[in-house]
């Protein structure tokens, strides 16, 4: 009975945290879409492409910092699950020391190898090479600031303090809007100014995280100490986690650089816009998984394996449902949406956008699986195999582009790699935690495939029988939403989940009537 009450409390907390993060994600999504349009028109297609490929270092480092945050969060959540605050303080301090070492290494590589590659290998118009170097240096500085924020960010998430996390993110969104305004206000080189303003936003957001943690978690302070055993444990975990992150970076930013070398910055603009659409849709899933991930780790730390697996199954299923519900109208009406959103629609954007969203749908299965692997702490084999497969994306794409294939061929490779990695994760988790792979196929993958096939029939018929117009866009949006929600309820939810949904809406109606 006590476990049931605890599970109910955990589910309520996850639901509350998810709602807070949804608000944050919705605001972030709309602001991101708006700022992309304004910045694209302000900078122009070429300069936007240059920022996307050079300033993509910020994106690259965000992958690394996010991976490091995930690693930190795993250990913080593990200690919190045991209510071991003294150990959490030691872990927190050792984490910061390790991050200082990593920051120094990446700073050295960035100012040597990275600088050489930027100025000698990348395709950038000669008159914009100085601006590109400005972007690069501010990107390096942004990374250095971000990496020292990672432990504080992870501390907030490990405490499941999603209200604080959401509010700081909202402040960050406001600063992004301010960046757009300042671009119009000053008449200096827009590309240089934009790079500086992004860096300034990073500094302000990082300072806010630091002062919040200092005030809220007074019993957890940085101490200059050295724990050799913990250092080995953390560095082993971080290094393998970092390997997986680097594989993800090369899978993304490496392809961006390849496209720059073969096709120039205009194709980088098309790919950058496509990934911005995908990122905006993914914001909703990130809100959900950010709320769920600490609980998966805490279940594991307490040995509550049944509850943990149930949460992993639900998370995988709901993550796909969220992306699919939002993205299906965009997949059918990509050309119209882009014309409505952007004044300038570069070549290749439509096909890139569709392929990127398909890739995101496949990856959505894996978010909770990755967290489960992280929870075990035994990630050497997992990261080496999954990361190794992800690294194949770069050489395969290079060979295809060298053979004369189109730029979008790189996205087909990414989709194939994502499918292979999904199956590989399931296979590895079976050995790590006796993961019920067959049950996952039957209860998650098969159900989702059935819902997907049935749901696309109605919108497809509309596309085939109506000309492109605003009316068709609205019609497909409404039909898609209705079709997906009905099929999710009828085919995608268990009996217990249906009861929870019905109870939720009954309570809302009763509260409204009162």
matplotlib code that plots the C-alpha trace (Angstrom):
import matplotlib.pyplot as plt

x = [0.0, 2.9, 4.6, 1.3, 1.0, 4.6, 4.1, 1.0, 2.9, 5.7, 3.3, 1.6, 5.0, 6.1, 2.8, 3.2, 6.8, 5.8, 3.1, 5.6, 8.1, 5.5, 4.7, 8.4, 8.8, 5.8, 7.2, 10.7, 9.3, 7.3, 10.2, 12.7, 10.6, 10.0, 13.7, 14.8, 12.6, 13.9, 17.5, 17.4, 16.0, 18.4, 21.6, 20.7, 21.0, 24.8, 25.6, 22.9, 24.6, 28.0, 26.7, 25.0, 28.1, 30.7, 28.4, 27.2, 30.2, 27.8, 25.3, 28.2, 29.3, 25.7, 25.6, 28.7, 27.5, 24.0, 25.8, 27.9, 24.7, 23.1, 26.1, 26.1, 22.4, 22.8, 25.1, 23.2, 19.9, 21.5, 22.8, 19.4, 17.6, 19.6, 19.2, 23.0, 23.6, 27.3, 28.1, 26.2, 28.4, 31.6, 30.2, 29.2, 32.7, 34.6, 32.3, 33.3, 37.0, 36.7, 34.8, 37.6, 40.0, 37.7, 37.3, 41.1, 41.5, 38.8, 40.0, 43.5, 42.0, 39.7, 42.4, 44.8, 43.2, 39.8, 41.2, 43.3, 40.3, 38.1, 40.6, 42.0, 39.4, 35.9, 34.2, 33.6, 33.5, 36.8, 35.1, 33.3, 36.3, 36.9, 33.3, 33.5, 36.5, 34.4, 31.7, 34.2, 35.8, 32.5, 31.4, 34.4, 33.7, 30.1, 31.2, 33.5, 30.7, 28.2, 30.4, 30.7, 26.9, 26.4, 26.7, 24.3, 21.8, 22.0, 21.6, 18.2, 17.0, 18.1, 16.1, 13.1, 12.8, 11.3, 9.6, 13.0, 14.3, 11.2, 11.4, 15.1, 14.4, 11.6, 14.1, 16.5, 13.7, 13.1, 16.8, 16.6, 13.8, 16.0, 18.8, 16.5, 15.6, 19.2, 20.1, 17.8, 18.9, 22.6, 24.1, 27.4, 28.2, 25.1, 27.0, 29.5, 26.9, 24.7, 27.7, 28.4, 24.7, 24.4, 27.5, 26.1, 22.8, 24.7, 26.6, 23.5, 21.6, 24.6, 24.9, 21.2, 21.6, 24.7, 23.0, 19.8, 21.7, 23.8, 20.7, 18.4, 20.9, 23.0, 24.0, 25.6, 28.7, 31.8, 34.8, 38.4, 38.9, 40.2, 38.6, 40.7, 38.2, 35.3, 37.5, 38.1, 34.4, 33.3, 36.0, 35.3, 31.6, 32.1, 34.7, 32.5, 29.5, 31.6, 32.5, 28.8, 28.3, 31.2, 29.6, 26.4, 28.2, 30.0, 26.7, 25.2, 27.8, 30.3, 27.6, 27.1, 30.8, 30.8, 27.9, 29.7, 32.8, 30.8, 28.0, 28.8, 27.0, 23.6, 23.0, 24.0, 21.2, 18.7, 19.8, 19.9, 16.3, 15.2, 16.9, 15.3, 11.9, 12.8, 14.3, 11.1, 8.9, 11.4, 11.0, 7.8, 9.4, 12.4, 10.0, 8.5, 11.7, 13.4, 10.6, 10.7, 14.5, 15.3, 12.6, 13.9, 17.3, 15.8, 13.8, 17.0, 18.9, 16.2, 16.0, 12.4, 12.9, 9.3, 8.3, 11.3, 10.6, 7.0, 8.0, 10.5, 7.8, 5.4, 8.1, 9.1, 5.5, 4.4, 7.6, 6.7, 3.0, 4.0, 6.3, 3.9, 0.9, 2.8, 4.7, 2.2, 0.5, 4.0, 5.1, 2.1, 2.2, 5.9, 6.1, 3.1, 4.3, 7.8, 6.4, 4.1, 6.9, 9.8, 10.0, 13.0, 12.7, 16.1, 16.5, 16.5, 14.7, 11.4, 13.1, 15.5, 12.7, 10.7, 13.7, 14.8, 11.4, 11.3, 14.7, 13.4, 10.4, 12.7, 15.0, 12.1, 11.9, 15.4, 15.3, 14.1, 16.3, 19.4, 18.4, 17.9, 21.4, 22.8, 21.1, 23.0, 26.4, 27.7, 28.0, 31.4, 30.1, 26.9, 28.5, 31.4, 29.0, 26.2, 28.7, 30.7, 27.7, 26.8, 30.3, 29.7, 27.3, 30.3, 32.3, 29.2, 27.9, 31.4, 31.5, 28.0, 28.7, 32.0, 30.1, 27.9, 24.8, 22.6, 22.9, 19.8, 21.4, 23.2, 19.8, 18.8, 22.0, 21.1, 17.7, 19.2, 21.8, 19.0, 17.1, 20.2, 21.0, 17.5, 17.8, 21.3, 20.2, 17.4, 19.9, 22.4, 19.8, 18.6, 22.1, 22.4, 19.0, 17.3, 15.2, 12.0, 12.7, 9.8, 7.4, 8.7, 8.2, 4.6, 3.5, 5.4, 6.8, 4.0, 1.3, 3.0, 3.4, -0.3, -1.4, 0.9, -0.4, -4.0, -3.6, -2.0, -4.8, -7.2, -4.7, -3.2, -6.6, -7.0, -3.6, -4.5, -7.8, -7.2, -4.9, -2.3, -4.0, -4.6, -7.9, -6.2, -3.5, -6.2, -8.2, -5.2, -4.2, -7.7, -8.1, -4.6, -5.0, -8.4, -7.2, -4.0, -5.7, -8.6, -6.2, -3.8, -6.7, -8.2, -5.0, -2.1, -3.3, -3.7, -6.9, -5.3, -4.0, -7.5, -9.0, -6.4, -7.3, -11.1, -10.6, -8.4, -11.0, -13.8, -12.0, -11.3, -15.0, -16.2, -13.7, -14.8, -18.5, -17.7]
y = [0.0, 2.3, 1.6, 2.3, 5.7, 6.5, 5.6, 7.8, 10.7, 10.2, 10.2, 13.4, 15.0, 14.0, 15.3, 18.6, 19.0, 18.1, 20.8, 23.4, 22.3, 22.3, 25.9, 26.6, 24.5, 26.1, 29.6, 28.5, 26.9, 30.0, 32.4, 30.1, 29.9, 33.7, 34.5, 32.2, 34.0, 37.4, 36.5, 34.7, 37.9, 40.1, 38.2, 36.9, 33.3, 33.3, 34.8, 32.7, 29.6, 30.8, 31.2, 27.8, 25.9, 28.0, 29.0, 25.4, 24.9, 26.3, 23.5, 21.0, 22.1, 22.0, 18.3, 17.8, 19.9, 18.2, 14.8, 16.0, 17.3, 13.9, 12.2, 14.6, 14.3, 10.5, 10.7, 13.5, 11.7, 8.5, 10.2, 12.0, 8.7, 7.4, 10.7, 10.9, 14.6, 14.4, 12.1, 14.4, 17.4, 15.4, 14.3, 17.8, 19.2, 16.4, 17.0, 20.7, 19.8, 17.3, 19.9, 22.4, 19.8, 19.1, 22.8, 23.4, 20.4, 21.6, 25.2, 24.0, 21.9, 24.7, 27.3, 25.1, 22.3, 24.0, 27.4, 25.8, 23.9, 27.0, 29.1, 26.5, 23.9, 25.4, 27.1, 30.7, 33.8, 35.7, 38.9, 37.0, 35.1, 37.8, 37.6, 33.8, 34.1, 36.4, 33.8, 31.0, 32.8, 33.8, 30.2, 29.0, 31.5, 30.4, 26.9, 27.7, 29.6, 26.8, 24.0, 25.6, 25.9, 22.2, 21.0, 23.7, 22.9, 19.1, 19.8, 21.6, 18.8, 16.1, 17.8, 17.8, 21.5, 22.0, 25.3, 26.9, 25.3, 26.5, 30.1, 30.5, 29.1, 31.7, 34.5, 33.0, 33.2, 36.9, 37.6, 35.9, 38.3, 41.1, 39.9, 40.2, 43.7, 44.8, 43.4, 46.1, 48.8, 48.8, 49.3, 47.4, 44.1, 42.0, 38.7, 39.9, 41.5, 38.4, 36.2, 38.6, 38.9, 35.1, 34.9, 37.6, 35.7, 32.6, 34.5, 36.0, 32.7, 30.9, 33.5, 33.1, 29.3, 29.8, 32.2, 30.2, 27.0, 29.0, 30.3, 27.2, 24.4, 25.9, 22.5, 21.6, 23.7, 23.4, 22.2, 21.9, 18.2, 15.1, 11.6, 9.3, 6.5, 8.8, 10.6, 7.2, 6.4, 9.8, 10.1, 6.5, 7.3, 10.8, 9.7, 7.0, 9.3, 11.9, 9.4, 8.9, 12.7, 13.2, 10.5, 12.5, 15.7, 14.2, 12.7, 16.2, 18.9, 16.7, 16.3, 20.1, 20.6, 18.0, 19.8, 23.1, 21.6, 20.0, 22.5, 25.8, 27.8, 28.0, 24.3, 24.8, 27.4, 24.9, 22.2, 24.7, 25.8, 22.1, 21.3, 24.4, 23.0, 19.6, 21.2, 23.2, 20.1, 18.2, 20.8, 19.2, 15.8, 17.3, 18.8, 15.4, 13.4, 16.0, 15.5, 11.7, 11.0, 11.7, 9.3, 6.5, 6.9, 7.0, 3.9, 2.1, 3.4, 2.0, -1.3, -0.8, -2.4, -3.1, 0.5, 1.7, -0.5, 0.6, 4.3, 3.6, 1.9, 4.8, 7.4, 5.9, 5.6, 9.1, 10.7, 9.4, 10.4, 14.0, 14.4, 12.6, 14.7, 17.9, 16.9, 15.1, 18.3, 19.7, 16.6, 16.9, 20.7, 21.3, 23.6, 25.7, 26.0, 27.1, 29.7, 30.9, 31.0, 32.4, 35.2, 33.5, 29.7, 28.4, 25.3, 21.9, 23.1, 21.2, 17.8, 18.4, 19.3, 16.2, 13.9, 15.5, 15.1, 11.4, 11.0, 12.7, 10.3, 7.3, 8.8, 9.5, 5.8, 6.0, 8.9, 6.8, 3.9, 6.1, 7.2, 3.6, 2.8, 5.9, 4.8, 1.5, 3.3, 0.5, 2.4, 1.4, -1.3, 0.6, 3.9, 2.2, 0.2, 2.8, 5.6, 3.5, 2.9, 6.6, 7.5, 5.5, 8.3, 10.5, 8.2, 6.8, 10.3, 11.3, 8.4, 9.1, 12.8, 12.0, 9.7, 12.6, 11.9, 14.9, 16.7, 15.1, 11.6, 12.4, 12.5, 9.0, 7.8, 9.4, 7.7, 4.3, 4.8, 5.8, 2.6, 0.5, 2.3, 1.7, -2.1, -2.0, -0.2, -2.8, -5.6, -4.1, -3.2, -6.9, -7.8, -4.8, -4.9, -8.0, -5.6, -7.3, -6.6, -8.7, -6.9, -3.6, -4.5, -5.7, -2.9, 0.0, -0.4, -2.5, -0.3, 2.9, 1.5, 0.6, 4.0, 5.8, 3.8, 4.3, 8.0, 9.1, 7.8, 10.7, 13.5, 11.7, 11.6, 15.4, 16.1, 14.0, 15.7, 19.4, 22.0, 23.6, 26.5, 27.9, 26.0, 22.7, 23.5, 24.1, 21.1, 18.8, 20.2, 19.5, 16.1, 15.0, 16.1, 14.3, 11.2, 10.9, 11.6, 9.1, 6.4, 7.0, 6.7, 3.6, 1.7, 3.3, 3.4, 0.6, 0.1, 1.8, 4.7, 5.2, 5.3, 8.0, 10.1, 9.8, 10.6, 13.6, 15.2, 14.4, 16.3, 19.2, 19.4, 19.2, 21.9, 24.1, 23.7, 24.6]
z = [0.0, 0.9, -2.5, -4.3, -2.5, -3.3, -7.0, -7.1, -5.6, -8.0, -11.0, -9.7, -9.3, -12.8, -14.2, -12.4, -13.5, -17.1, -17.2, -15.9, -18.6, -21.3, -20.7, -20.9, -24.1, -25.8, -25.2, -26.3, -29.4, -30.5, -29.7, -31.5, -34.7, -34.6, -34.1, -36.8, -39.3, -38.2, -38.0, -41.4, -43.0, -41.1, -41.8, -45.2, -46.5, -46.8, -43.4, -41.7, -43.2, -42.0, -38.5, -38.6, -39.5, -37.5, -34.7, -34.8, -32.5, -29.8, -30.8, -30.8, -27.3, -26.1, -27.0, -24.9, -22.0, -22.2, -22.1, -19.1, -17.5, -17.9, -16.4, -13.4, -13.0, -12.8, -9.8, -8.2, -8.5, -7.3, -4.1, -3.6, -4.0, -1.1, 0.8, 1.2, 1.2, 2.4, -0.5, -2.9, -1.7, -2.5, -5.9, -6.7, -5.9, -7.8, -10.8, -10.9, -10.7, -13.6, -15.7, -15.2, -16.6, -19.6, -20.3, -20.4, -22.8, -25.2, -25.0, -26.1, -29.0, -30.0, -30.2, -32.2, -34.3, -34.5, -35.5, -38.2, -39.6, -39.7, -41.6, -44.0, -44.7, -44.5, -47.4, -46.3, -48.6, -48.2, -47.1, -44.2, -42.8, -40.1, -39.0, -39.0, -36.6, -34.3, -34.3, -33.5, -30.6, -29.0, -29.4, -27.5, -24.7, -24.6, -24.1, -21.3, -19.5, -20.2, -18.9, -15.5, -15.4, -16.0, -12.4, -11.2, -13.9, -13.1, -9.4, -10.1, -12.3, -9.9, -7.1, -9.6, -9.1, -12.5, -11.5, -11.1, -14.3, -16.3, -14.9, -15.7, -19.2, -19.7, -18.7, -21.3, -23.9, -23.1, -23.7, -27.0, -28.0, -26.8, -29.1, -32.1, -31.1, -30.6, -34.1, -35.5, -33.1, -34.1, -37.6, -37.1, -38.7, -37.9, -37.8, -35.3, -33.2, -33.2, -32.0, -29.2, -28.1, -28.0, -25.8, -23.5, -23.1, -22.2, -19.5, -17.9, -17.9, -16.4, -13.6, -12.7, -12.4, -10.2, -7.8, -7.5, -6.6, -4.1, -2.4, -2.6, -1.8, 0.9, 2.3, -1.0, -1.6, -3.7, -1.6, -2.8, -2.1, -3.8, -3.7, -5.9, -5.9, -6.9, -9.4, -11.2, -11.1, -12.4, -15.1, -16.3, -16.5, -18.0, -20.5, -21.9, -21.8, -23.5, -26.2, -26.9, -27.0, -29.4, -31.6, -31.5, -32.3, -35.3, -36.4, -36.5, -36.7, -38.7, -41.4, -41.4, -42.1, -44.8, -46.5, -46.2, -47.9, -50.7, -51.3, -49.4, -46.8, -48.5, -47.9, -44.3, -44.1, -45.4, -43.0, -40.1, -40.6, -40.9, -37.6, -36.0, -36.9, -35.5, -32.4, -31.8, -32.1, -29.8, -27.1, -26.0, -25.6, -23.8, -21.3, -20.6, -20.5, -18.3, -15.7, -16.0, -16.1, -12.5, -11.4, -13.6, -11.9, -8.4, -9.0, -10.1, -7.1, -4.8, -6.6, -7.7, -11.1, -12.0, -11.5, -13.4, -16.5, -16.5, -16.5, -19.3, -21.4, -20.8, -21.5, -24.9, -26.0, -24.9, -26.4, -29.8, -29.4, -28.5, -31.6, -33.9, -32.9, -33.5, -36.6, -38.8, -40.1, -40.7, -42.7, -45.0, -45.3, -45.1, -48.2, -47.1, -43.5, -44.5, -46.9, -44.2, -41.6, -43.7, -46.2, -47.7, -48.3, -49.4, -51.6, -50.0, -46.9, -47.5, -48.0, -45.2, -42.8, -43.6, -43.2, -40.0, -38.4, -39.5, -37.8, -34.7, -34.5, -34.6, -32.0, -29.7, -28.8, -27.4, -24.9, -21.9, -23.0, -22.8, -19.4, -18.3, -19.5, -17.7, -14.5, -14.3, -14.4, -16.6, -19.9, -21.3, -23.7, -24.3, -25.3, -27.3, -29.5, -29.9, -30.3, -32.7, -34.9, -34.8, -36.0, -39.1, -40.3, -41.2, -43.4, -45.1, -45.9, -47.1, -49.5, -50.9, -51.4, -53.1, -55.4, -56.4, -54.3, -53.3, -50.0, -48.6, -48.9, -45.6, -43.9, -45.2, -43.7, -40.4, -40.4, -41.1, -38.3, -35.9, -36.6, -36.1, -32.8, -31.5, -32.0, -30.6, -27.4, -26.9, -27.3, -24.9, -22.2, -22.3, -20.9, -18.6, -16.8, -18.3, -20.3, -21.8, -25.4, -26.8, -24.5, -25.6, -29.3, -28.6, -26.2, -27.7, -31.2, -32.8, -31.2, -32.5, -36.0, -36.1, -34.9, -37.4, -40.4, -39.5, -38.6, -41.9, -44.1, -43.6, -44.1, -47.1, -48.8, -48.2, -49.7, -52.8, -53.3, -52.4, -53.8, -51.5, -49.7, -46.2, -46.1, -46.8, -44.1, -41.5, -42.6, -42.4, -39.0, -37.5, -39.1, -38.2, -34.5, -34.3, -36.0, -33.9, -30.5, -31.2, -32.3, -29.4, -27.0, -28.6, -29.5, -27.6, -24.0, -21.6, -19.6, -16.6, -18.6, -20.1, -16.6, -15.6, -18.7, -18.0, -14.4, -15.3, -17.6, -15.1, -12.4, -14.7, -15.7, -12.0, -11.0, -13.8, -12.9, -9.3]

ax = plt.figure().add_subplot(projection="3d")
ax.plot(x, y, z, "-o")
ax.set_aspect("equal")
plt.show()
